Amino acid sequence: MTLFADPDLTRNDFLGGRVRLWQPIMGYRAGVDPVLLAASVPAIPGQTVLDLGCGAGAAVFCLMARVPDLQAVGVELQPAYADLARRNAAENSVSLELFEADLTALPSDLKQRQFDHVIANPPYYRAGAHSPAADEGRSAALGENTPLNLWIETAAKRLAPRGYLHMIQKADRLPDMLAACEGCLGSVEVLPLFARVGRRAELVILRGRKGGKAAFQLHAPLVLHSGERHEVDGDSYTPPVSAVLREGAGLPGFSS
């Protein structure tokens, strides 16, 4: 996959302009999902965070905008998106240590390190369960090549004791996620995300803690849209979600 040329990119604002990211016009483009993922992480200044499959960096840079002085590391398989992540780090004046690697074959020096937080937004669809996108990068971002259980096992190995994994995924993948947490992560919490009141959950955010012993928690759902329409903005977000997307607030719903 060749690197993106400037005419093939747009620069988009996140968190009300606090984060600005170069993204491909044709390819995988970050929406609200990685922003909500970042907002769910209870990080504090000085901690370490690893973003598995960081893409152009939407999740990790939104997290770093909310929590200063994080030591951030990203892993990205596709060179073109890794290149964008480096560019976006420089233009947002943050430091991101980036590894171009498959998460199943991490560099040896990274395997020796542990992190307070691991975040991940893995491909949503099982292999063969969706129509491949015309763009190679978008297809790789949406369609699973590495089984979901390996994402969670890899994350657990890289977590420091009492460290947290946060992962956003399709709701129908929740049984796979819970099964993968058995034996490696505890204190599991799940926050369902509803597009609107009366709809079923389309996405969930899972939190698991290395060495956690607390009972499983299924939180009340977070509703994204109010259902009201505005001529300028289209569907409006509910106040707590708007505070996340436009002001960089933390995500309500999880216990701290």
C-alpha positions in Angstrom: 0.0 0.0 0.0 1.5 3.3 -1.1 1.6 6.4 1.1 -1.2 9.0 0.7 -0.5 12.1 -1.4 -1.8 15.4 -0.1 -4.5 15.7 -2.8 -5.9 12.4 -1.5 -6.3 13.7 2.1 -8.6 16.0 4.0 -7.9 17.6 7.4 -10.7 17.1 9.9 -11.5 18.6 13.3 -12.2 16.6 16.4 -13.1 17.7 19.9 -14.2 21.1 18.6 -10.9 21.7 16.8 -8.6 20.7 19.7 -7.5 17.8 17.5 -7.0 18.0 13.8 -6.3 14.9 11.7 -5.3 14.3 8.2 -7.4 11.4 6.8 -7.8 9.8 3.4 -10.6 10.9 1.2 -11.0 7.3 0.0 -10.2 4.9 2.7 -10.8 4.4 6.4 -12.0 7.6 8.0 -12.5 7.9 11.8 -16.0 8.9 13.0 -17.3 9.2 16.5 -16.4 5.6 17.6 -12.7 6.3 18.4 -13.6 9.6 20.0 -16.0 7.8 22.4 -13.4 5.1 23.0 -10.9 7.7 24.1 -13.4 9.5 26.3 -14.0 6.2 28.2 -10.5 5.8 29.5 -9.8 7.0 33.1 -6.2 8.0 32.4 -4.4 10.5 34.5 -1.3 12.6 33.7 2.0 10.7 33.6 0.5 7.3 32.8 1.3 5.2 29.7 -1.1 4.2 27.0 -0.8 1.7 24.0 -3.2 2.0 21.1 -3.4 -1.2 19.1 -4.3 -0.6 15.5 -4.1 3.1 15.9 -4.8 4.0 12.3 -4.3 7.8 11.7 -4.4 8.3 15.5 -7.9 9.5 16.2 -8.4 7.7 19.5 -5.0 8.2 21.0 -4.8 11.9 20.0 -8.3 12.6 21.4 -7.2 10.9 24.7 -4.0 12.9 24.8 -6.0 16.1 24.2 -8.1 15.4 27.3 -5.3 14.0 29.5 -2.0 15.9 29.3 1.4 14.3 29.8 0.5 10.8 28.7 3.3 8.6 27.3 1.7 7.2 24.2 2.6 4.3 21.9 0.8 3.2 18.8 0.9 0.0 16.7 -0.4 0.1 13.1 -0.1 -2.6 10.5 -0.7 -0.5 7.3 2.3 1.8 6.4 0.1 4.5 4.8 -1.9 4.9 8.0 1.2 4.7 10.2 2.6 7.6 8.1 -0.5 9.6 8.7 -0.3 9.0 12.5 3.3 10.3 12.5 2.2 13.4 10.6 -0.8 14.0 12.8 1.3 13.7 16.0 3.7 16.3 14.7 0.9 18.7 13.6 -0.9 18.3 17.0 2.4 18.9 18.8 2.2 15.6 20.7 4.7 12.7 21.0 3.6 9.3 19.8 6.1 6.4 19.6 4.9 4.4 16.6 5.6 0.8 15.6 4.6 -0.5 12.2 3.8 -4.1 13.1 1.2 -6.8 13.2 -0.1 -7.1 16.7 0.5 -10.8 16.6 4.2 -10.2 15.9 5.1 -7.2 18.0 8.8 -6.0 18.1 10.8 -7.6 20.9 11.4 -4.3 22.7 7.7 -3.6 22.8 7.0 -7.0 24.2 9.2 -6.1 27.2 7.0 -3.1 28.1 3.8 -2.8 30.1 1.2 0.0 30.0 -1.4 1.5 32.4 -4.0 1.5 29.6 -4.5 -0.3 26.3 -7.1 1.0 23.8 -8.3 -0.8 20.7 -11.0 -0.3 17.9 -10.6 -3.6 16.1 -12.3 -4.4 12.8 -16.0 -4.8 13.4 -16.7 -7.7 11.0 -15.6 -11.3 11.1 -13.6 -12.5 8.1 -16.1 -13.1 5.2 -19.0 -11.5 7.1 -19.1 -8.3 5.1 -18.7 -7.1 1.5 -15.1 -6.0 1.0 -14.6 -2.3 0.6 -13.1 -1.1 -2.8 -10.3 0.6 -0.9 -7.7 -1.7 0.5 -7.1 0.3 3.6 -10.7 0.6 4.5 -11.3 -3.1 3.8 -8.5 -4.0 6.2 -9.8 -1.6 8.9 -13.4 -3.0 8.7 -12.8 -6.7 8.1 -11.2 -9.0 10.6 -7.9 -10.7 9.7 -6.6 -11.2 13.3 -9.2 -13.0 15.5 -10.8 -10.8 18.1 -9.5 -13.0 21.0 -5.9 -12.3 19.9 -6.5 -8.6 20.2 -7.6 -9.1 23.8 -4.9 -11.6 24.6 -2.2 -9.2 23.2 -3.7 -6.3 25.1 -3.7 -8.2 28.4 -0.1 -9.2 28.0 0.9 -5.6 27.5 -1.1 -4.3 30.5 0.7 -3.5 33.8 -0.9 -5.1 36.9 -4.3 -3.3 37.5 -4.1 -1.7 34.1 -7.2 -1.3 31.9 -8.2 -2.4 28.5 -10.9 -0.4 26.7 -12.3 -1.7 23.4 -15.1 -0.6 21.2 -16.9 -3.2 19.1 -20.1 -4.2 17.5 -22.6 -5.4 20.1 -23.0 -8.8 18.4 -19.3 -9.4 19.1 -19.8 -9.1 22.9 -19.9 -12.9 23.5 -16.5 -13.2 21.7 -15.1 -10.4 23.8 -16.3 -11.8 27.1 -15.0 -15.3 26.3 -11.6 -13.8 25.4 -11.4 -12.0 28.7 -11.7 -15.2 30.7 -8.4 -16.0 32.4 -6.7 -12.8 31.5 -8.9 -9.8 32.5 -11.3 -9.3 35.3 -13.6 -6.6 36.7 -15.3 -6.5 33.2 -17.7 -3.7 32.5 -19.8 -3.1 29.4 -21.4 0.1 28.3 -24.0 -0.3 25.5 -24.3 2.5 22.9 -27.7 3.1 21.5 -28.1 5.3 18.4 -31.5 6.5 19.6 -34.0 5.6 22.3 -36.0 2.5 21.3 -33.2 1.1 19.1 -31.1 -1.9 20.0 -27.5 -1.4 20.9 -25.2 -1.3 17.8 -21.9 -0.8 19.7 -20.5 -1.6 23.1 -17.4 -0.3 25.0 -15.8 -3.0 27.1 -13.5 -2.3 30.0 -11.4 -5.0 31.6 -8.8 -4.8 34.3 -5.7 -7.0 34.6 -6.0 -8.7 38.0 -9.5 -7.3 38.5 -11.8 -9.3 40.9 -15.0 -7.3 40.8 -18.2 -8.7 39.5 -19.3 -8.2 35.9 -21.2 -4.9 35.4 -23.6 -4.1 32.5 -24.2 -0.4 32.6 -27.3 1.6 31.6 -27.0 2.4 27.9 -25.6 5.7 26.6 -28.0 7.2 23.9 -26.1 9.0 21.2 -28.8 11.0 19.4 -31.7 12.9 20.8 -33.9 12.3 17.8 -34.3 16.1 17.1 -33.3 17.4 13.8 -31.5 20.7 13.0 -31.3 22.3 9.6 -27.5 22.9 10.0 -26.3 19.9 12.0 -28.8 17.2 11.1 -29.4 14.7 14.0 -28.4 16.3 17.2 -26.3 14.4 19.8 -27.6 14.1 23.4 -26.0 16.6 25.8 -23.4 14.1 27.4 -22.3 12.9 24.0 -22.1 16.4 22.6 -19.9 17.3 25.5 -17.6 14.5 24.5 -17.4 15.2 20.8 -17.3 19.0 20.9 -15.7 19.8 24.2 -13.5 16.8 24.9 -15.3 15.7 28.1 -15.0 12.2 29.6 -17.6 9.7 28.7 -20.4 9.2 31.2 -21.7 5.8 32.1 -18.6 4.0 33.4 -17.6 4.1 37.1 -14.3 5.8 37.5 
